Amino acid sequence: MVDPKDKARLDALDKRIAALKKATEPTPTKTQDAAGGAELAWRMLIELVAGIVIGFGIGYGLDYLFGTLPILLVLFTLLGFAAGVQTMMRTARVAQQETDGRGAPDKDGE
């Protein structure tokens, strides 16, 4: 069995260890915040470019299939651009809500 004096000393030691661990925890720095912002910017750029490339590919494929080269290519490239912008805006909205501390939006997007 543990002596009551030893138990009190162990409890005091546990408290001191917990306080030291809490004091030595790293805090987020501006560099980490900037890295998160750069990651978000790259993600948004990739979403935009992916929408344009996918729209271009679909438009070119359909134009090649139907023999109407410039029409569907332009149409689907513009639709891909619009889809990329919409996805980019959704990502920005989610990031803003996380920054504000409100958490992620529900499944309706609000």
Disulfide bonds with the S-S distance in Angstrom:
none
